[in-house]
Amino acid sequence: MIQNTIDSRPQIGNQKTEAPGLIQTRQGVSVLYKDKYLYSKYDPSKSILNIISGISIPEYSIILIFSPVLWYGLKELLSKLPDNSTAAVFEYDENLFDFALKNIPEELKPAFNSKIKIFNRSNIADYYSFIQNNHYRKTLKIEFSAGAAFYKNEYDEISLLTQRVIDQFWKNRLTLIKFGRLYSKNIFKNLSLLSQSVPLASLYQKVDRPIIVLGAGESLDSTIPLLKKKSKSFFIICVDAAFSPLLDNGITPDAVIAVEGQQVIEKAYIGRPSDSGVLLIMDLVSRNHIPYITNGNTSFFISEYANMNFFNSLAKKELLPPVMPPLGSVGLVAMEIALRIRSSCDIPVYFSGLDFSYTAGITHAKGTPSHKNLLSTNSRLKSVYNLAAAFGGENFQIESKDSTHMITSRILEAYALLFTENFSDIKNVFDAGISGMDLKTEKKNFSEVINSVKEESSKLSFELKKQSGLKEKIFEFLSEEENALEELKDLFTYADSSKFRKKEIPLETQVDELIKNREYLYIHFPDAVGATNPQSFYNRIRIELDFFLKEIATAKSLINER
């Protein structure tokens, strides 16, 4: 029920209103605010009711309601809203926000405790936390009144970011379905190397010379000749695909970043000298064989690719390396590491080769594994140019920062946007590449940078020290995991007759207690976000037990060999 007093006299034209005012029309009540009718002067509820009558709401949806004012249409919307869906209401105008709160229909107020969430400008951060912690599949926006026009750009941004969060979550789910088991397998194998590694945190705020981060995009080709002149003047961090081009040109990077978990990435390291002295900084989920190829110092971090209790278990045992946000791209990880290791924000960080786009036919810089593969397979029937990469899938053309036309994809574009969000406003971060997507970062002519930097004769001003005392902790942790999996296996096999059975609690409770901190057993299941069939879920976990028992046994044997 509308609580304000209604002025029943006809009121149209240029009336100035500091606060929203109720206006009686022929077929209902409208609102006049800032010289604008927020509903029709003739039939206020007709437009929104027509919109709602024509929509269909899929399950697991979040409906974005902008500027509710008198809440016309909310009752009809709620009648269509599935039980697993939510309506999020936004009002950025303070006067309209207070006005809307006063005019919530009494019969709809109970829904605000369950199906409806209200947000304004002051608590919008709560909304982004809410949307990230709830796994919706669809989003739909509805402007409940003309008041939405007052903050159209802000509401459009909310809608865009909501869709991006949803898209990213399900893309991550697809990635975990495909690679989650591999990530978990690599974690156990890499734990065997952790005891002999250099703690990454020991490098934080240690580099006191300019840092350059090098990706494998085309702009690397123009950067390498300049960098050769004074390579020792920089702390050089490169992605794995840029490792070979640098060494081929006589440039030894200080660190190479590895995040890829599949065997194919070994091509970036094979044929390189194992005594190059390059620090390998690798994700705990990346390919375990890489340190055996580089045969040098290794530091570990872990990408938070999923929210897992298993990571907490590692942290409690002091075995969890520094955690990186889920950046997705090795280039973004390299930038994150560069910012963590520079001694202060006064140390400049340059980047090149992080193009997130490419010229048609040329996907990577010269000398990268991709480029060498094209050269080695070139024939009269196969071009040296990879034209298929430019014209397949969702690729599209953009204007590069040097005004040429380049090709990108939705995935590369998403990485570029993520780069801009994370690094464009950081002090003393400069774009030294001549081509690629504009990442909204201050640009520097790298030729001028080279001429201005001090020439150095040595590479590092700090010593790399391996950590000690972890071997026993790691072995103990692996043994505990092995025992827990053996207990699970016995419970699945013998149920109430199991030698591990705790009679004081239900069997399912005992099983769930063992599973809840070991998401690696099921993170790759399609239904990992809420098991749809518990028995099917348990049956598949039983199969995974044998696989991970074998991996843990292998990891323990590797520790004993070191």
PyMOL commands that set and color helices and strands:
alter all, ss='L'
color gray80, all
select helices_A, chain A and resi 46-53+74-80+94-102+106-113+121-133+146-194+200-203+219-233+240-248+263-268+290-294+309-316+330-341+369-376+387-389+410-423+446-452+471-497+507-515+519-521+534-561
alter helices_A, ss='H'
color red, helices_A
select strands_A, chain A and resi 21-25+28-33+36-37+61-66+86-90+116-119+138-143+211-214+235-239+255-258+279-283+298-303+323-324+349-352+396-399+405-408+429-431
alter strands_A, ss='S'
color yellow, strands_A
deselect
rebuild
show_as cartoon
